[in-house]
Amino acid sequence: MASTNGSKRNGRKYGPTAQKKVQRAMHERKHGTLRSGGSGAKVTSRRQAIAIGLSEARRAGAKVPKKK
């Protein structure tokens, strides 16, 4: 029997709301309008943009895995 991908069996890790939040954050980063929360500095890092999107999704109650 061939092994299957565990994530398909257990459902999606990220919900559609999380996807929209990250997509919006990436779009803003691309256009240079994404700002960090504390200092208000412009975000240029792709990883930081994703982290901001996931953080917003968590606050909105979206299905997102816990921070490690």
N, C-alpha and C positions, 0 to 999 in steps of 0.2 A: 504494500500500500504506500503510495507516494505521500510525502509530508506536505501539508498545506500551510499557508501563511496564517499564523496565529491571529493577526489583527483582523482578518476577514471573519474568522470564526467568532471572535469576541466583539465585533462591531467596531465602529470608527472611534479613534481616540479623540478627535477634535470635531466639535459640532459645526453646523453651518454658520452660526453667529460668530464663532471664533475665526472662521475663514474670512468672513466679511471684515472683521476688525483688523486682521493682519493685512488683508488686501488694501484697506484704506491707509494703514500706516505706511506700507511700502509705496503706495502711490504718492503720499505726501512727501516721503523721503526723496523720491525721484524728482519731484518738483521743487525740493528745497524748502518746504513749508513745515516739516515735522520738527517739533521742538521737544526737548526733554522736560520732564515735570519740575524738577527742583530748581535748576539754574535758568531754564529757558533757552539753553544753548541749542544751536542747530544740530540735528542728528544727521550724520553722514554714514554711519555704520549700518550695514544690512542686518547684522545680528541684533543690534540695539533696536532697530525698527521692528523686527519680529517680536522682541521681548516686550516692547511697548504695546503692540497689538494684542499679544496674549494677556498682558496685564489688564488691559481695558476689557477684554473678553471675560476674564475671571470676575472683574467687578460687576459686569453685566449679567453674571450668572450663567454663562455659556459652558458647554461641556469641554473642559480643558483639563489635562492631567495636572496634578499638584507639582509645585516647584520642587526640585530635588534639594 
